[in-house]
Amino acid sequence: MKNERRQNTENTPYGSAYERSTADVPARPSYHTSVIGSMADLDRGSVADVQHFFATYYVPNNGSLVVAGDFDPAKIKPYIARLFGTLPRRPAVPRKPSVA
């Protein structure tokens, strides 16, 4: 993740411009911080934190599937069921209430 941050934010022209331009904005969950976090955030994370995140959120019942193009729904639905229908559900993903 640190390499991803370096490649996409720190080592690109204007990569950190958004972070700098919003640094003085009052903290708002969607606008104040980078999605990937700061290097300090990444330094605080552990392998166990990453494993817990993936075990919680990268589960079949938190996924989305898009089928696009010219297809026959009667043919595609059994195919999808065969490929994905046997994946076991995991515990429900915790949801945060939306902020209005």
Biopython code that builds the backbone (N, CA, C, O; Angstrom):
import numpy as np
from Bio.PDB.StructureBuilder import StructureBuilder

atoms = [
    (1, "MET", "N", (0.822, -1.172, 0.000)),
    (1, "MET", "CA", (0.000, 0.000, 0.000)),
    (1, "MET", "C", (0.878, 1.251, 0.000)),
    (1, "MET", "O", (0.527, 2.275, -0.588)),
    (2, "LYS", "N", (2.007, 1.150, 0.659)),
    (2, "LYS", "CA", (2.905, 2.303, 0.654)),
    (2, "LYS", "C", (3.401, 2.578, -0.765)),
    (2, "LYS", "O", (3.474, 3.731, -1.191)),
    (3, "ASN", "N", (3.743, 1.505, -1.498)),
    (3, "ASN", "CA", (4.171, 1.700, -2.876)),
    (3, "ASN", "C", (3.051, 2.280, -3.721)),
    (3, "ASN", "O", (3.301, 3.126, -4.580)),
    (4, "GLU", "N", (1.827, 1.843, -3.496)),
    (4, "GLU", "CA", (0.693, 2.401, -4.232)),
    (4, "GLU", "C", (0.552, 3.895, -3.940)),
    (4, "GLU", "O", (0.311, 4.687, -4.852)),
    (5, "ARG", "N", (0.698, 4.273, -2.696)),
    (5, "ARG", "CA", (0.620, 5.690, -2.344)),
    (5, "ARG", "C", (1.762, 6.471, -3.010)),
    (5, "ARG", "O", (1.555, 7.559, -3.547)),
    (6, "ARG", "N", (2.959, 5.900, -2.963)),
    (6, "ARG", "CA", (4.096, 6.588, -3.594)),
    (6, "ARG", "C", (3.852, 6.770, -5.096)),
    (6, "ARG", "O", (4.088, 7.849, -5.641)),
    (7, "GLN", "N", (3.382, 5.717, -5.755)),
    (7, "GLN", "CA", (3.188, 5.766, -7.205)),
    (7, "GLN", "C", (2.042, 6.687, -7.611)),
    (7, "GLN", "O", (2.157, 7.412, -8.599)),
    (8, "ASN", "N", (0.953, 6.670, -6.873)),
    (8, "ASN", "CA", (-0.236, 7.406, -7.289)),
    (8, "ASN", "C", (-0.377, 8.787, -6.678)),
    (8, "ASN", "O", (-1.111, 9.620, -7.209)),
    (9, "THR", "N", (0.303, 9.049, -5.582)),
    (9, "THR", "CA", (0.129, 10.335, -4.911)),
    (9, "THR", "C", (1.433, 11.110, -4.832)),
    (9, "THR", "O", (1.509, 12.260, -5.262)),
    (10, "GLU", "N", (2.432, 10.489, -4.293)),
    (10, "GLU", "CA", (3.644, 11.227, -3.977)),
    (10, "GLU", "C", (4.593, 11.422, -5.162)),
    (10, "GLU", "O", (5.328, 12.408, -5.201)),
    (11, "ASN", "N", (4.589, 10.512, -6.114)),
    (11, "ASN", "CA", (5.540, 10.591, -7.226)),
    (11, "ASN", "C", (4.892, 10.996, -8.539)),
    (11, "ASN", "O", (5.454, 10.735, -9.602)),
    (12, "THR", "N", (3.737, 11.621, -8.493)),
    (12, "THR", "CA", (3.089, 12.101, -9.711)),
    (12, "THR", "C", (2.920, 13.609, -9.623)),
    (12, "THR", "O", (2.735, 14.158, -8.536)),
    (13, "PRO", "N", (2.983, 14.279, -10.773)),
    (13, "PRO", "CA", (2.776, 15.726, -10.739)),
    (13, "PRO", "C", (1.401, 16.042, -10.145)),
    (13, "PRO", "O", (0.399, 15.449, -10.545)),
    (14, "TYR", "N", (1.356, 16.932, -9.237)),
    (14, "TYR", "CA", (0.129, 17.369, -8.580)),
    (14, "TYR", "C", (-0.554, 16.256, -7.793)),
    (14, "TYR", "O", (-1.720, 16.396, -7.424)),
    (15, "GLY", "N", (0.143, 15.160, -7.530)),
    (15, "GLY", "CA", (-0.452, 14.035, -6.821)),
    (15, "GLY", "C", (-0.926, 14.370, -5.422)),
    (15, "GLY", "O", (-1.955, 13.867, -4.971)),
    (16, "SER", "N", (-0.180, 15.217, -4.735)),
    (16, "SER", "CA", (-0.578, 15.564, -3.370)),
    (16, "SER", "C", (-1.288, 16.914, -3.301)),
    (16, "SER", "O", (-1.556, 17.422, -2.212)),
    (17, "ALA", "N", (-1.593, 17.495, -4.462)),
    (17, "ALA", "CA", (-2.243, 18.814, -4.482)),
    (17, "ALA", "C", (-3.602, 18.778, -3.788)),
    (17, "ALA", "O", (-3.943, 19.709, -3.059)),
    (18, "TYR", "N", (-4.380, 17.723, -4.002)),
    (18, "TYR", "CA", (-5.702, 17.648, -3.376)),
    (18, "TYR", "C", (-5.573, 17.613, -1.856)),
    (18, "TYR", "O", (-6.294, 18.315, -1.146)),
    (19, "GLU", "N", (-4.655, 16.797, -1.367)),
    (19, "GLU", "CA", (-4.469, 16.712, 0.087)),
    (19, "GLU", "C", (-4.061, 18.062, 0.663)),
    (19, "GLU", "O", (-4.560, 18.472, 1.711)),
    (20, "ARG", "N", (-3.172, 18.738, -0.009)),
    (20, "ARG", "CA", (-2.720, 20.040, 0.480)),
    (20, "ARG", "C", (-3.822, 21.086, 0.393)),
    (20, "ARG", "O", (-3.944, 21.936, 1.276)),
    (21, "SER", "N", (-4.628, 21.029, -0.671)),
    (21, "SER", "CA", (-5.678, 22.040, -0.832)),
    (21, "SER", "C", (-6.821, 21.841, 0.157)),
    (21, "SER", "O", (-7.551, 22.789, 0.447)),
    (22, "THR", "N", (-6.990, 20.631, 0.679)),
    (22, "THR", "CA", (-8.070, 20.375, 1.633)),
    (22, "THR", "C", (-7.570, 20.249, 3.063)),
    (22, "THR", "O", (-8.344, 19.920, 3.961)),
    (23, "ALA", "N", (-6.296, 20.504, 3.284)),
    (23, "ALA", "CA", (-5.720, 20.326, 4.622)),
    (23, "ALA", "C", (-6.394, 21.201, 5.669)),
    (23, "ALA", "O", (-6.506, 20.799, 6.827)),
    (24, "ASP", "N", (-6.844, 22.391, 5.280)),
    (24, "ASP", "CA", (-7.451, 23.305, 6.247)),
    (24, "ASP", "C", (-8.970, 23.229, 6.287)),
    (24, "ASP", "O", (-9.608, 23.971, 7.033)),
    (25, "VAL", "N", (-9.550, 22.344, 5.495)),
    (25, "VAL", "CA", (-10.996, 22.177, 5.498)),
    (25, "VAL", "C", (-11.386, 21.468, 6.791)),
    (25, "VAL", "O", (-10.727, 20.504, 7.182)),
    (26, "PRO", "N", (-12.446, 21.925, 7.467)),
    (26, "PRO", "CA", (-12.877, 21.196, 8.667)),
    (26, "PRO", "C", (-13.099, 19.716, 8.341)),
    (26, "PRO", "O", (-13.596, 19.376, 7.267)),
    (27, "ALA", "N", (-12.732, 18.862, 9.259)),
    (27, "ALA", "CA", (-12.782, 17.422, 9.011)),
    (27, "ALA", "C", (-14.182, 16.964, 8.605)),
    (27, "ALA", "O", (-15.148, 17.108, 9.354)),
    (28, "ARG", "N", (-14.258, 16.418, 7.415)),
    (28, "ARG", "CA", (-15.484, 15.795, 6.899)),
    (28, "ARG", "C", (-15.075, 14.408, 6.422)),
    (28, "ARG", "O", (-14.061, 14.274, 5.738)),
    (29, "PRO", "N", (-15.825, 13.389, 6.760)),
    (29, "PRO", "CA", (-15.390, 12.037, 6.432)),
    (29, "PRO", "C", (-15.059, 11.830, 4.955)),
    (29, "PRO", "O", (-14.113, 11.105, 4.646)),
    (30, "SER", "N", (-15.795, 12.435, 4.045)),
    (30, "SER", "CA", (-15.597, 12.163, 2.630)),
    (30, "SER", "C", (-14.579, 13.059, 1.956)),
    (30, "SER", "O", (-14.046, 12.687, 0.911)),
    (31, "TYR", "N", (-14.290, 14.206, 2.502)),
    (31, "TYR", "CA", (-13.487, 15.173, 1.768)),
    (31, "TYR", "C", (-12.145, 15.512, 2.396)),
    (31, "TYR", "O", (-11.274, 16.046, 1.709)),
    (32, "HIS", "N", (-11.953, 15.229, 3.643)),
    (32, "HIS", "CA", (-10.773, 15.736, 4.336)),
    (32, "HIS", "C", (-9.544, 14.848, 4.172)),
    (32, "HIS", "O", (-8.428, 15.365, 4.127)),
    (33, "THR", "N", (-9.707, 13.571, 4.084)),
    (33, "THR", "CA", (-8.554, 12.679, 4.071)),
    (33, "THR", "C", (-8.486, 11.884, 2.776)),
    (33, "THR", "O", (-9.489, 11.688, 2.090)),
    (34, "SER", "N", (-7.296, 11.440, 2.464)),
    (34, "SER", "CA", (-7.067, 10.594, 1.302)),
    (34, "SER", "C", (-7.686, 9.220, 1.558)),
    (34, "SER", "O", (-7.739, 8.758, 2.698)),
    (35, "VAL", "N", (-8.143, 8.586, 0.514)),
    (35, "VAL", "CA", (-8.737, 7.253, 0.649)),
    (35, "VAL", "C", (-7.701, 6.252, 1.142)),
    (35, "VAL", "O", (-7.998, 5.411, 1.990)),
    (36, "ILE", "N", (-6.501, 6.341, 0.618)),
    (36, "ILE", "CA", (-5.467, 5.378, 0.998)),
    (36, "ILE", "C", (-4.837, 5.727, 2.340)),
    (36, "ILE", "O", (-4.224, 4.864, 2.970)),
    (37, "GLY", "N", (-4.972, 6.955, 2.786)),
    (37, "GLY", "CA", (-4.393, 7.369, 4.058)),
    (37, "GLY", "C", (-3.008, 7.952, 3.880)),
    (37, "GLY", "O", (-2.459, 7.970, 2.779)),
    (38, "SER", "N", (-2.469, 8.415, 4.947)),
    (38, "SER", "CA", (-1.129, 8.993, 4.923)),
    (38, "SER", "C", (-0.111, 7.894, 5.199)),
    (38, "SER", "O", (-0.468, 6.777, 5.572)),
    (39, "MET", "N", (1.153, 8.227, 5.013)),
    (39, "MET", "CA", (2.210, 7.262, 5.336)),
    (39, "MET", "C", (2.176, 6.922, 6.825)),
    (39, "MET", "O", (2.429, 5.781, 7.211)),
    (40, "ALA", "N", (1.863, 7.917, 7.659)),
    (40, "ALA", "CA", (1.762, 7.649, 9.098)),
    (40, "ALA", "C", (0.636, 6.657, 9.376)),
    (40, "ALA", "O", (0.783, 5.773, 10.219)),
    (41, "ASP", "N", (-0.488, 6.798, 8.672)),
    (41, "ASP", "CA", (-1.593, 5.844, 8.822)),
    (41, "ASP", "C", (-1.130, 4.441, 8.433)),
    (41, "ASP", "O", (-1.398, 3.467, 9.136)),
    (42, "LEU", "N", (-0.437, 4.356, 7.311)),
    (42, "LEU", "CA", (0.016, 3.052, 6.825)),
    (42, "LEU", "C", (1.065, 2.444, 7.745)),
    (42, "LEU", "O", (1.117, 1.225, 7.908)),
    (43, "ASP", "N", (1.900, 3.284, 8.346)),
    (43, "ASP", "CA", (2.894, 2.777, 9.303)),
    (43, "ASP", "C", (2.237, 2.183, 10.545)),
    (43, "ASP", "O", (2.757, 1.231, 11.128)),
    (44, "ARG", "N", (1.099, 2.738, 10.952)),
    (44, "ARG", "CA", (0.413, 2.240, 12.163)),
    (44, "ARG", "C", (-0.294, 0.903, 11.919)),
    (44, "ARG", "O", (-0.559, 0.166, 12.869)),
    (45, "GLY", "N", (-0.600, 0.584, 10.665)),
    (45, "GLY", "CA", (-1.314, -0.658, 10.372)),
    (45, "GLY", "C", (-0.412, -1.869, 10.510)),
    (45, "GLY", "O", (0.803, -1.782, 10.330)),
    (46, "SER", "N", (-1.016, -2.988, 10.830)),
    (46, "SER", "CA", (-0.256, -4.230, 10.965)),
    (46, "SER", "C", (-0.812, -5.257, 9.983)),
    (46, "SER", "O", (-1.872, -5.053, 9.391)),
    (47, "VAL", "N", (-0.101, -6.340, 9.821)),
    (47, "VAL", "CA", (-0.577, -7.424, 8.969)),
    (47, "VAL", "C", (-1.915, -7.939, 9.496)),
    (47, "VAL", "O", (-2.810, -8.252, 8.711)),
    (48, "ALA", "N", (-2.053, -8.026, 10.797)),
    (48, "ALA", "CA", (-3.316, -8.485, 11.392)),
    (48, "ALA", "C", (-4.457, -7.530, 11.044)),
    (48, "ALA", "O", (-5.579, -7.976, 10.806)),
    (49, "ASP", "N", (-4.185, -6.213, 11.011)),
    (49, "ASP", "CA", (-5.212, -5.234, 10.628)),
    (49, "ASP", "C", (-5.682, -5.486, 9.196)),
    (49, "ASP", "O", (-6.881, -5.472, 8.916)),
    (50, "VAL", "N", (-4.734, -5.715, 8.301)),
    (50, "VAL", "CA", (-5.074, -5.957, 6.898)),
    (50, "VAL", "C", (-5.859, -7.258, 6.758)),
    (50, "VAL", "O", (-6.854, -7.310, 6.035)),
    (51, "GLN", "N", (-5.421, -8.293, 7.437)),
    (51, "GLN", "CA", (-6.125, -9.580, 7.381)),
    (51, "GLN", "C", (-7.556, -9.439, 7.897)),
    (51, "GLN", "O", (-8.490, -9.995, 7.318)),
    (52, "HIS", "N", (-7.721, -8.696, 8.981)),
    (52, "HIS", "CA", (-9.060, -8.483, 9.535)),
    (52, "HIS", "C", (-9.935, -7.711, 8.549)),
    (52, "HIS", "O", (-11.103, -8.050, 8.362)),
    (53, "PHE", "N", (-9.380, -6.679, 7.917)),
    (53, "PHE", "CA", (-10.136, -5.885, 6.943)),
    (53, "PHE", "C", (-10.623, -6.768, 5.798)),
    (53, "PHE", "O", (-11.804, -6.741, 5.454)),
    (54, "PHE", "N", (-9.730, -7.544, 5.210)),
    (54, "PHE", "CA", (-10.121, -8.387, 4.088)),
    (54, "PHE", "C", (-11.116, -9.456, 4.509)),
    (54, "PHE", "O", (-12.057, -9.744, 3.770)),
    (55, "ALA", "N", (-10.927, -10.048, 5.676)),
    (55, "ALA", "CA", (-11.867, -11.078, 6.147)),
    (55, "ALA", "C", (-13.250, -10.491, 6.414)),
    (55, "ALA", "O", (-14.252, -11.202, 6.325)),
    (56, "THR", "N", (-13.314, -9.194, 6.741)),
    (56, "THR", "CA", (-14.583, -8.545, 7.043)),
    (56, "THR", "C", (-15.297, -8.056, 5.791)),
    (56, "THR", "O", (-16.504, -8.250, 5.653)),
    (57, "TYR", "N", (-14.562, -7.421, 4.875)),
    (57, "TYR", "CA", (-15.202, -6.724, 3.755)),
    (57, "TYR", "C", (-15.075, -7.415, 2.405)),
    (57, "TYR", "O", (-15.921, -7.183, 1.541)),
    (58, "TYR", "N", (-14.074, -8.246, 2.176)),
    (58, "TYR", "CA", (-13.916, -8.930, 0.899)),
    (58, "TYR", "C", (-14.578, -10.302, 0.981)),
    (58, "TYR", "O", (-13.915, -11.339, 0.931)),
    (59, "VAL", "N", (-15.877, -10.278, 1.105)),
    (59, "VAL", "CA", (-16.664, -11.499, 1.262)),
    (59, "VAL", "C", (-17.744, -11.524, 0.177)),
    (59, "VAL", "O", (-18.143, -10.470, -0.317)),
    (60, "PRO", "N", (-18.219, -12.711, -0.196)),
    (60, "PRO", "CA", (-19.201, -12.811, -1.285)),
    (60, "PRO", "C", (-20.453, -11.960, -1.077)),
    (60, "PRO", "O", (-20.955, -11.372, -2.035)),
    (61, "ASN", "N", (-20.961, -11.881, 0.133)),
    (61, "ASN", "CA", (-22.194, -11.133, 0.356)),
    (61, "ASN", "C", (-21.960, -9.624, 0.397)),
    (61, "ASN", "O", (-22.902, -8.871, 0.645)),
    (62, "ASN", "N", (-20.734, -9.164, 0.161)),
    (62, "ASN", "CA", (-20.471, -7.732, 0.057)),
    (62, "ASN", "C", (-20.005, -7.383, -1.361)),
    (62, "ASN", "O", (-19.499, -6.286, -1.597)),
    (63, "GLY", "N", (-20.175, -8.298, -2.284)),
    (63, "GLY", "CA", (-19.727, -8.081, -3.655)),
    (63, "GLY", "C", (-20.850, -7.607, -4.559)),
    (63, "GLY", "O", (-22.031, -7.664, -4.218)),
    (64, "SER", "N", (-20.440, -7.145, -5.705)),
    (64, "SER", "CA", (-21.381, -6.724, -6.747)),
    (64, "SER", "C", (-20.950, -7.380, -8.050)),
    (64, "SER", "O", (-19.761, -7.576, -8.299)),
    (65, "LEU", "N", (-21.912, -7.707, -8.859)),
    (65, "LEU", "CA", (-21.641, -8.301, -10.154)),
    (65, "LEU", "C", (-22.417, -7.523, -11.201)),
    (65, "LEU", "O", (-23.613, -7.279, -11.046)),
    (66, "VAL", "N", (-21.740, -7.141, -12.254)),
    (66, "VAL", "CA", (-22.384, -6.434, -13.358)),
    (66, "VAL", "C", (-22.225, -7.283, -14.597)),
    (66, "VAL", "O", (-21.119, -7.711, -14.928)),
    (67, "VAL", "N", (-23.321, -7.526, -15.279)),
    (67, "VAL", "CA", (-23.305, -8.203, -16.563)),
    (67, "VAL", "C", (-23.786, -7.176, -17.583)),
    (67, "VAL", "O", (-24.915, -6.693, -17.507)),
    (68, "ALA", "N", (-22.930, -6.854, -18.524)),
    (68, "ALA", "CA", (-23.257, -5.824, -19.501)),
    (68, "ALA", "C", (-23.165, -6.395, -20.910)),
    (68, "ALA", "O", (-22.405, -7.327, -21.174)),
    (69, "GLY", "N", (-23.935, -5.830, -21.783)),
    (69, "GLY", "CA", (-23.889, -6.241, -23.181)),
    (69, "GLY", "C", (-25.169, -6.928, -23.605)),
    (69, "GLY", "O", (-26.179, -6.911, -22.901)),
    (70, "ASP", "N", (-25.096, -7.520, -24.759)),
    (70, "ASP", "CA", (-26.258, -8.193, -25.341)),
    (70, "ASP", "C", (-26.243, -9.652, -24.883)),
    (70, "ASP", "O", (-25.448, -10.452, -25.377)),
    (71, "PHE", "N", (-27.112, -9.993, -23.950)),
    (71, "PHE", "CA", (-27.150, -11.348, -23.431)),
    (71, "PHE", "C", (-28.591, -11.731, -23.152)),
    (71, "PHE", "O", (-29.468, -10.875, -23.034)),
    (72, "ASP", "N", (-28.818, -13.016, -23.050)),
    (72, "ASP", "CA", (-30.140, -13.552, -22.727)),
    (72, "ASP", "C", (-30.175, -13.828, -21.221)),
    (72, "ASP", "O", (-29.450, -14.698, -20.740)),
    (73, "PRO", "N", (-31.016, -13.091, -20.464)),
    (73, "PRO", "CA", (-31.067, -13.315, -19.010)),
    (73, "PRO", "C", (-31.347, -14.761, -18.627)),
    (73, "PRO", "O", (-30.833, -15.241, -17.617)),
    (74, "ALA", "N", (-32.142, -15.453, -19.407)),
    (74, "ALA", "CA", (-32.465, -16.847, -19.100)),
    (74, "ALA", "C", (-31.227, -17.741, -19.191)),
    (74, "ALA", "O", (-31.161, -18.778, -18.530)),
    (75, "LYS", "N", (-30.252, -17.346, -20.000)),
    (75, "LYS", "CA", (-29.029, -18.139, -20.129)),
    (75, "LYS", "C", (-27.957, -17.705, -19.133)),
    (75, "LYS", "O", (-27.184, -18.528, -18.642)),
    (76, "ILE", "N", (-27.918, -16.436, -18.846)),
    (76, "ILE", "CA", (-26.830, -15.936, -18.000)),
    (76, "ILE", "C", (-27.066, -16.236, -16.517)),
    (76, "ILE", "O", (-26.113, -16.481, -15.778)),
    (77, "LYS", "N", (-28.321, -16.219, -16.082)),
    (77, "LYS", "CA", (-28.603, -16.452, -14.651)),
    (77, "LYS", "C", (-28.135, -17.825, -14.174)),
    (77, "LYS", "O", (-27.526, -17.901, -13.107)),
    (78, "PRO", "N", (-28.386, -18.918, -14.905)),
    (78, "PRO", "CA", (-27.851, -20.215, -14.445)),
    (78, "PRO", "C", (-26.314, -20.257, -14.451)),
    (78, "PRO", "O", (-25.697, -20.883, -13.589)),
    (79, "TYR", "N", (-25.720, -19.591, -15.424)),
    (79, "TYR", "CA", (-24.263, -19.538, -15.497)),
    (79, "TYR", "C", (-23.695, -18.824, -14.268)),
    (79, "TYR", "O", (-22.726, -19.291, -13.669)),
    (80, "ILE", "N", (-24.295, -17.699, -13.896)),
    (80, "ILE", "CA", (-23.857, -16.954, -12.707)),
    (80, "ILE", "C", (-24.064, -17.803, -11.463)),
    (80, "ILE", "O", (-23.201, -17.848, -10.586)),
    (81, "ALA", "N", (-25.207, -18.475, -11.385)),
    (81, "ALA", "CA", (-25.482, -19.327, -10.222)),
    (81, "ALA", "C", (-24.447, -20.448, -10.107)),
    (81, "ALA", "O", (-24.026, -20.797, -9.004)),
    (82, "ARG", "N", (-24.041, -21.006, -11.237)),
    (82, "ARG", "CA", (-23.043, -22.078, -11.229)),
    (82, "ARG", "C", (-21.683, -21.556, -10.772)),
    (82, "ARG", "O", (-20.980, -22.235, -10.023)),
    (83, "LEU", "N", (-21.303, -20.348, -11.219)),
    (83, "LEU", "CA", (-19.994, -19.802, -10.866)),
    (83, "LEU", "C", (-19.930, -19.249, -9.449)),
    (83, "LEU", "O", (-18.931, -19.422, -8.750)),
    (84, "PHE", "N", (-20.997, -18.587, -9.031)),
    (84, "PHE", "CA", (-20.941, -17.857, -7.763)),
    (84, "PHE", "C", (-21.910, -18.360, -6.697)),
    (84, "PHE", "O", (-21.764, -18.018, -5.523)),
    (85, "GLY", "N", (-22.883, -19.155, -7.079)),
    (85, "GLY", "CA", (-23.919, -19.581, -6.147)),
    (85, "GLY", "C", (-23.452, -20.477, -5.030)),
    (85, "GLY", "O", (-24.129, -20.593, -4.008)),
    (86, "THR", "N", (-22.313, -21.112, -5.197)),
    (86, "THR", "CA", (-21.818, -22.025, -4.161)),
    (86, "THR", "C", (-20.907, -21.338, -3.147)),
    (86, "THR", "O", (-20.479, -21.958, -2.174)),
    (87, "LEU", "N", (-20.612, -20.058, -3.375)),
    (87, "LEU", "CA", (-19.765, -19.349, -2.414)),
    (87, "LEU", "C", (-20.536, -19.159, -1.115)),
    (87, "LEU", "O", (-21.650, -18.635, -1.129)),
    (88, "PRO", "N", (-19.963, -19.576, -0.003)),
    (88, "PRO", "CA", (-20.694, -19.457, 1.267)),
    (88, "PRO", "C", (-20.767, -18.008, 1.738)),
    (88, "PRO", "O", (-19.814, -17.242, 1.591)),
    (89, "ARG", "N", (-21.900, -17.653, 2.300)),
    (89, "ARG", "CA", (-22.038, -16.316, 2.891)),
    (89, "ARG", "C", (-21.152, -16.228, 4.120)),
    (89, "ARG", "O", (-20.886, -17.228, 4.786)),
    (90, "ARG", "N", (-20.714, -15.050, 4.400)),
    (90, "ARG", "CA", (-19.937, -14.771, 5.595)),
    (90, "ARG", "C", (-20.806, -13.941, 6.528)),
    (90, "ARG", "O", (-21.916, -13.565, 6.150)),
    (91, "PRO", "N", (-20.343, -13.648, 7.716)),
    (91, "PRO", "CA", (-21.141, -12.792, 8.599)),
    (91, "PRO", "C", (-21.453, -11.456, 7.907)),
    (91, "PRO", "O", (-20.695, -10.981, 7.061)),
    (92, "ALA", "N", (-22.564, -10.883, 8.287)),
    (92, "ALA", "CA", (-22.996, -9.618, 7.686)),
    (92, "ALA", "C", (-21.923, -8.550, 7.866)),
    (92, "ALA", "O", (-21.280, -8.457, 8.912)),
    (93, "VAL", "N", (-21.753, -7.764, 6.838)),
    (93, "VAL", "CA", (-20.759, -6.683, 6.873)),
    (93, "VAL", "C", (-21.300, -5.547, 7.730)),
    (93, "VAL", "O", (-22.435, -5.111, 7.540)),
    (94, "PRO", "N", (-20.495, -5.063, 8.673)),
    (94, "PRO", "CA", (-20.974, -3.964, 9.514)),
    (94, "PRO", "C", (-21.229, -2.712, 8.670)),
    (94, "PRO", "O", (-20.420, -2.363, 7.811)),
    (95, "ARG", "N", (-22.323, -2.060, 8.912)),
    (95, "ARG", "CA", (-22.686, -0.850, 8.169)),
    (95, "ARG", "C", (-22.704, 0.344, 9.112)),
    (95, "ARG", "O", (-23.161, 0.251, 10.251)),
    (96, "LYS", "N", (-22.204, 1.451, 8.619)),
    (96, "LYS", "CA", (-22.269, 2.696, 9.381)),
    (96, "LYS", "C", (-23.503, 3.460, 8.908)),
    (96, "LYS", "O", (-23.818, 3.443, 7.718)),
    (97, "PRO", "N", (-24.197, 4.122, 9.814)),
    (97, "PRO", "CA", (-25.343, 4.905, 9.368)),
    (97, "PRO", "C", (-24.889, 6.042, 8.466)),
    (97, "PRO", "O", (-23.826, 6.626, 8.671)),
    (98, "SER", "N", (-25.706, 6.348, 7.467)),
    (98, "SER", "CA", (-25.342, 7.424, 6.553)),
    (98, "SER", "C", (-25.500, 8.776, 7.256)),
    (98, "SER", "O", (-26.360, 8.954, 8.119)),
    (99, "VAL", "N", (-24.663, 9.699, 6.868)),
    (99, "VAL", "CA", (-24.682, 11.047, 7.427)),
    (99, "VAL", "C", (-25.424, 11.947, 6.456)),
    (99, "VAL", "O", (-25.072, 12.020, 5.279)),
    (100, "ALA", "N", (-26.433, 12.620, 6.937)),
    (100, "ALA", "CA", (-27.198, 13.481, 6.042)),
    (100, "ALA", "C", (-26.728, 14.907, 6.108)),
    (100, "ALA", "O", (-27.269, 15.768, 5.414)),
]
sb = StructureBuilder()
sb.init_structure("model")
sb.init_model(0)
sb.init_chain("A")
sb.init_seg("    ")
for serial, (resi, resn, name, xyz) in enumerate(atoms, 1):
    if name == "N":
        sb.init_residue(resn, " ", resi, " ")
    sb.init_atom(name, np.array(xyz, "f"), 0.0, 1.0, " ", f" {name:<3s}", serial, name[0])
structure = sb.get_structure()
